[in-house]
Each structure stands twice: as structure tokens, then as C-alpha cells.
Amino acid sequence: MRSYKEVPTTRMETDIITCDRCGFVAGPEDWEVKQNFYEFAYTGAYGSEWFGDMVTATADICEKCLYEMVGHFVQVDEDLFEWVDIEEI
């Protein structure tokens, strides 16, 4: 059997996000806008020509910029939840 005690927790909460491409800023009151930011983190593979071997690259990109950068070649699956039977949930 285990017993637990309550301990105070600390957490980081995003206050402001700035798009690393266009500079758009979403502040504390823009929680709906902040949901449409995308955070990317990449570690360069062995011998990576573009980023460097084992170098970590990160970016915060707003939805508009992401669409402008990759929207013309991504496949969007609008029927992603077609298989879910709402009656079973």
C-alpha cells in the first residue's frame, strides 16, 4: 500500500509567444491565438549538413506562417475522426 502526501507543484505557463518567422506576438490575453502556434524542436542527425551534428534547433511558428511555408504540399486529412462512432463514446 502506498500513502501520498500533497506537495506544492511548480509549472511553467506560457505568457507570451512570438513567431520566429514573422514576429507576430500573442500575449497573455490571447489564449485562443496561442493554441494556434506550433512548436518545433529538432536535433541534427549524425553528419547533418544543414543544422549540424547533434545540434538542437527550435522554433515557434504561428499558424499563418506554417500554412504559408508548407500548406501547398501537406496532405490534410479532414476525415481523421470519421472512424469514431459518437454513439459508442
C-alpha positions as semicolon CSV with decimal commas, in nm:
position;residue;x (nm);y (nm);z (nm)
1;M;0,000;0,000;0,000
2;R;0,114;0,347;-0,070
3;S;0,026;0,666;0,104
4;Y;0,076;1,002;-0,053
5;K;0,128;1,350;0,072
6;E;0,046;1,667;-0,107
7;V;0,342;1,864;-0,227
8;P;0,337;2,205;-0,388
9;T;0,395;2,193;-0,760
10;T;0,556;2,445;-0,985
11;R;0,480;2,468;-1,351
12;M;0,576;2,693;-1,630
13;E;0,288;2,860;-1,808
14;T;0,334;3,028;-2,143
15;D;0,288;3,401;-2,109
16;I;0,389;3,540;-2,448
17;I;0,469;3,361;-2,775
18;T;0,647;3,529;-3,064
19;C;0,651;3,377;-3,411
20;D;1,013;3,316;-3,508
21;R;0,930;3,379;-3,873
22;C;0,711;3,691;-3,885
23;G;0,747;3,831;-3,533
24;F;0,372;3,815;-3,452
25;V;0,323;3,832;-3,075
26;A;0,046;3,657;-2,880
27;G;0,020;3,793;-2,527
28;P;-0,130;3,662;-2,203
29;E;-0,485;3,757;-2,302
30;D;-0,461;3,581;-2,641
31;W;-0,504;3,222;-2,520
32;E;-0,705;3,121;-2,829
33;V;-0,434;3,258;-3,058
34;K;-0,160;3,080;-2,860
35;Q;-0,333;2,748;-2,925
36;N;-0,262;2,801;-3,295
37;F;0,115;2,830;-3,256
38;Y;0,334;2,534;-3,340
39;E;0,650;2,450;-3,150
40;F;0,918;2,259;-3,337
41;A;1,227;2,101;-3,188
42;Y;1,480;1,911;-3,396
43;T;1,812;1,751;-3,310
44;G;2,050;1,735;-3,602
45;A;2,128;1,382;-3,712
46;Y;2,476;1,240;-3,739
47;G;2,653;1,437;-4,009
48;S;2,361;1,679;-4,057
49;E;2,463;1,914;-4,337
50;W;2,212;2,191;-4,262
51;F;2,178;2,207;-3,884
52;G;2,490;2,036;-3,756
53;D;2,564;1,708;-3,586
54;M;2,353;1,675;-3,268
55;V;2,264;2,046;-3,265
56;T;1,920;2,127;-3,126
57;A;1,713;2,367;-3,332
58;T;1,380;2,506;-3,208
59;A;1,114;2,736;-3,349
60;D;0,773;2,875;-3,257
61;I;0,570;2,935;-3,573
62;C;0,224;3,094;-3,598
63;E;-0,043;2,911;-3,795
64;K;-0,040;3,167;-4,078
65;C;0,334;3,128;-4,134
66;L;0,315;2,749;-4,111
67;Y;0,046;2,749;-4,376
68;E;0,249;2,982;-4,599
69;M;0,560;2,763;-4,562
70;V;0,413;2,413;-4,602
71;G;0,044;2,450;-4,686
72;H;0,098;2,393;-5,057
73;F;0,236;2,040;-5,017
74;V;0,092;1,889;-4,696
75;Q;-0,198;1,646;-4,704
76;V;-0,487;1,745;-4,478
77;D;-0,698;1,456;-4,351
78;E;-1,038;1,615;-4,292
79;D;-1,188;1,272;-4,222
80;L;-0,949;1,198;-3,937
81;F;-1,227;1,110;-3,694
82;E;-1,461;0,953;-3,947
83;W;-1,398;0,610;-3,792
84;V;-1,517;0,720;-3,446
85;D;-1,873;0,622;-3,364
86;I;-2,004;0,903;-3,144
87;E;-2,273;0,670;-3,003
88;E;-2,004;0,448;-2,852
89;I;-1,837;0,732;-2,666
